[in-house]
């Protein structure tokens, strides 16, 4: 679902840099707002992991089944 905000609300929300809790007049939480990231801050960032290494990792597979992980956590619980 997408909601279009008017200029007033956009200006109110535009000043936030972190998550915001949205409440009605009685204080009931109706939702949360997460500002869109400014992607320009990442334009010059280079990953320390090569494309070849990422491909290798994706082909390798591995890991454990979720059931096994949950069972381990319950035993430690």
C-alpha contacts under 8 A as a table, 3 or more apart, distances in Angstrom:
res1	aa1	res2	aa2	distance
5	X	9	X	6.03
5	X	10	X	6.09
6	X	9	X	5.57
6	X	10	X	6.13
7	X	10	X	4.99
7	X	11	X	6.06
8	X	11	X	5.25
8	X	12	X	6.35
9	X	12	X	4.96
9	X	13	X	6.14
10	X	13	X	5.20
10	X	14	X	5.68
11	X	14	X	5.03
11	X	15	X	6.94
12	X	15	X	6.36
13	X	16	X	5.86
13	X	35	X	7.75
14	X	35	X	7.54
16	X	19	X	7.59
16	X	20	X	7.54
16	X	35	X	6.87
17	X	35	X	6.46
18	X	34	X	6.51
18	X	35	X	6.53
19	X	32	X	6.96
19	X	33	X	5.74
19	X	34	X	4.68
19	X	35	X	6.79
20	X	32	X	5.65
20	X	33	X	5.03
20	X	34	X	6.46
21	X	29	X	6.84
21	X	31	X	6.25
21	X	32	X	4.63
21	X	33	X	6.41
22	X	29	X	5.82
22	X	30	X	5.75
22	X	31	X	5.21
22	X	32	X	5.48
22	X	33	X	6.97
23	X	26	X	7.58
23	X	27	X	5.24
23	X	28	X	5.19
23	X	29	X	4.28
23	X	30	X	5.31
23	X	31	X	7.07
24	X	27	X	5.39
24	X	28	X	5.47
24	X	29	X	6.61
24	X	30	X	6.63
25	X	28	X	7.43
38	X	41	X	6.16
39	X	42	X	5.62
39	X	43	X	7.05
40	X	43	X	5.30
41	X	44	X	7.57
42	X	45	X	5.19
47	X	50	X	7.09
49	X	53	X	6.33
49	X	54	X	6.81
50	X	53	X	5.18
50	X	54	X	6.38
51	X	54	X	5.08
51	X	55	X	6.17
52	X	55	X	5.08
52	X	56	X	6.16
53	X	56	X	4.99
53	X	57	X	6.16
54	X	57	X	5.14
54	X	58	X	6.21
55	X	58	X	5.16
55	X	59	X	6.26
56	X	59	X	5.22
56	X	60	X	6.04
57	X	60	X	5.05
57	X	61	X	6.79
58	X	61	X	5.95
64	X	68	X	6.58
64	X	69	X	6.84
65	X	68	X	5.41
65	X	69	X	6.64
66	X	69	X	5.09
66	X	70	X	6.14
67	X	70	X	5.14
67	X	71	X	6.08
68	X	71	X	5.09
68	X	72	X	6.25
69	X	72	X	5.14
69	X	73	X	6.30
70	X	73	X	5.05
70	X	74	X	6.17
71	X	74	X	5.12
71	X	75	X	6.28
72	X	75	X	5.19
72	X	76	X	6.36
73	X	76	X	5.15
73	X	77	X	5.94
74	X	77	X	4.85
